Amino acid sequence: MLIQAHRATSIAEGPTLRRILLGITLIFLTLFLLFPLAAVFSEALSQGLSVYWQAINEPDATSAIRLTLLVTGLSVSLNLVFGLCASWAVAKFSFPGKSLLITLIDLPFSVSPVISGLIYVLLFGAHGLFGAWLKANDVEIIFAVPGIVLATVFVTLPFVARELIPIMEAQGRGDEEAARTLGASGWQIFFRVTLPNVKWGLLYGVLLCNARAMGEFGAVSVVSGHIRGMTNTMPLHVEILYNEYNFVAAFAVASLLALLALVTLALKALLESHNTNTPNAPRL
């Protein structure tokens, strides 16, 4: 009887507990995600589509959009190459300093973005370590696009590599060793064996890296100089507009970032769905 009563209590508690947890989760999502997101679009469209469109097409706004897309594209491309090389080296080879390399890959997660931007100022600024040489050779890094790209690459460095390392480690070296036994070269092994095996994890890492790069504020704010129409990305442009009490324009540009985030979320869900429905696919 006691066992049956305990089982009945457990069965009764199961759905109740599930409803409570789901309710708490939905409340938090509504308060901290859905309401703010709705507020952004509501404020952006508060004066109509014509004002919204005018704010988006304003020269400084279009410059910020172009710069954001440029920096994101360069940063993601560089991290794609680095992530593939680093994860392939860590997962497929043994070498001295392997644990140190993994630690360095994780370093941007533990360093404040503002500090990472300051590091580049101390290195490449006018009074930095290489500042005199850069000035003598008329090379601009800080308060220019190269500095923004460097800062963005730093804060997004771990995403691709950290997504691929566990997948490659789980797959082991069997396929590569079999291909080498059959006479395949290193590049043939990479493009025909390794890359197809990790393509979904690679796309997932690129997606996360892209989302982080588009929304980066702290590091970019330090190295950009906030030059309107030249070194302002979309997050920086939103800050300037808001500080100038141009709320509608600020929320209009912010809504573009929100839309990009929603597209990223949809692609993420699509990749996770494909990964779940693919037999023997590595978990993302």
N, C-alpha and C positions, 0 to 999 in steps of 0.2 A: 504493500500500500504506500509506504514512504517513497519507494522508487517511482511508482506511478505518479504520486503527487509532485515529486521533484521534476519528473518529465513534463507534466502538465504546466508547472510553473515556468520551466525553461521555454516551452513552446509559446506560452502566453507572453513571456518577457521579450522573446525574439522580435516579433513584429512591432511591439511597443517601442522597444529601444531603437529599432530601425527608423521608425517614424520620427522619434525625437531627434536622432542624429541628422536625418534628412531635413527636418524642420530648421534646426540650428544652421545647417549649411546653407539652405535657401535664404534664411534671414540675412546671414552675412553677405552672401552674393548680391542680394538685393540692395542692401545698405551701402556696401563698399564697392560695388561694380556696376550694377544696372542703373541705380539712381544717378551716380556721377556721369555715366556714359550718356544717359538720357538728357542730363543737364547740359552737357557739352553741345549736343546737337540742337537742343531747344534754344539755347542762347545764340548759337551760330545762325539759326534761321529766324530769330526773333523779329528781324526787320525785313524779312522777305528774301526771296531767291536772288533778286537783282543786287541787293547789298552784299549778300553772301558771295555771289559770283565776282562782284567788284573787288571784294577783299582778297579773294583767291588770285585774281588776275593783276593785282597791284604789283609794280615792278620789283619791289623788295621781297614780296611774297614768292613770286615766281623764281627769283634768284635763290631764295632759301630752299625752295622745292628742288630746283636743279642741283644745288650743292649737296643736299641731303641724298639725292639719288646717286650722284657721282661718288660721294664718300662711301655710301653703303655698298655700291658695286665694287669699288676698289678694295674695301675692307673685307668683304665676303670672299672675293677672289683670292686675296692674299691668304686669308685664313683657311680657305679650301685647300690650297697647296700645302700650307704648313700642317694642317690637320691630317691630311693624307700621309705626308712624309713622317710626321711624328708618331702617329698611331701605327703605321706599318713598321717603323723601327722598334717601337716599344713592344708590340704584340708578336712580332715574327722573329726578333733577334735578341740575343743576350750580349750585353756589352757593359763595361765599367761606367758607372754614373747613371745607370738606367733609372734608379729611384730618384736621383736628383733631377733628371729630366722631367719626370712625372710631377715632382713638386713644383718645378718652375712653370709647368703648364697650368697648374692650379693657382699660381701666384696672383693673377688678376682678380680672382674671386675674393681674396683676403685683403686687397689694397683698395682704399677708397678711390673712386674715379677722379676726384679732385686732386688727390696726391699723385696719381699717375700723370695727370696733366701738368702738375707742378714739376715733376721729374723732367719732362721734356723741355719745360721753360728753363730749368737749371742747366740742361745740356745744350740746347740750341738757341736760347734767348740771347739778346744783345750782350748781356753780361754773363752768359753761361760759359760752360767749359769750351765749347766749340764756336761761341758767338763771334769772336774776333776773326777767325778763319772764314766763317760763313759770310760775314760782312765784307771782308776783303775780296772775296770771290763772287759777291753779289748773289748769294744764295739765300732765299727766304724760306724758312721752315715755320717758325713761330709767327702767329698772326697771318698765316697763309694756309692754303689748301693742304700742303704736305704735312704740316703740324696736326691739322684736324684728322687726316687719314691715319697718321701714326698713333694719335691718342685713341681713335676708334678701334684700330687694329689691336691695341693693347687690351682694352676692356673686353673685346670679343674673342680674344685669343683661345680660350679653353673650349669653346662650344663644339666645334667640329671634331677636334681631337678627342675630347672627353666622350663624345657620342660614339666614336669609332673604336676606341681602344677596347672596351669590354666586348664589343661584337667580334672584333678580330681575335681577341684572346679566346673567346668561346668557340670560335670556329677552328682554332688550332692551325697547325702548319701542314696538315695532311694533303690538302688539295695542291698547295704550292710545291711540295716535295714530289708529288706524283707528276705534276707538269714538268718539273725540272728533270725528273727521270726520263720523261719522254722527249727531252731535248729542247724544251722551250727556253727562251732567253728571259732575262730579268724583266724587261719591259713587256714581253708577251705574257708572262705570268701575272704581272700587275694588271694589264688591261683586259685580259681574257679570263682570269681566275679571281684575283683579289677584288678588283673593282666591282664586277657583277655581284659578288657575294655580299658586299656592304653598301650597295647603291641606295637602299631605303634608309639605312642609318645615316648615310652621307647626306641625303636630301633633308632628313630631319635636322641634322646638325646645322646645315646651311640655313634652314628656315629659322632656327633659333638665333643664329648669328645675325641674320638679316633683321630680325625684329629688334634685337638689342642694339644694332648699329643705328637704325633709324631713330630710335628714341633716346640715344645717348645725350646727356646734358652736361654732367659735371666736368668730365675731362675736356670735352670740346669747349666748354665755357672758358676754361683757363687758357687754352692755347689759341683761341680764335681771335681775340681782340674785339669782338662784337662790332665788326665793321659792316654796317648795313649795305646790303646789295653785293657784298664781296665774301665775307667769312661767317655770315650767320646761317646756321642750319635751321630747320623748321622749329625744333624746340627752343632755340635761342630767339628766333623771331617771335614766337608766341610770348616769351617772357617780356621782350621789349614792348610789344603792343599792349600787353596787360599793364605794364608799369606806366604806360602813357594813357591809361584809362580808355583805350580803344578796345573795349571788351568784345564787341561783335566781331571785329577782324581777328582778334586773338583767338576766340572760340572757333571761328571759321577755319583758320589754319590748324588749330588743335583737332578739329573734326576730321581733317584729312589724315592726321596721324592715327586717330581712332579708327578710321576706315581701314587704313593699312594694317592696324592691329587685328581688326576683325577678319580681314582677308587671311592674315597669317594664322589666326586661330582656326579658320575653316580648312586651310591647307594642312595644318597640323592634325586636325581631326580626320581628314582624308587619308593622310599617311598612316595614322594609327589604325584606322579601319582596314586599310590594305594590308598592314602588317599583321593584324589579328586574323584576317581571312586567308592569309598565305600560309600553307603548310610548311612547317619547319623553318619559318622566318624568325630571325632573332628578335627578341623583345626590345622595343625602343624605350 
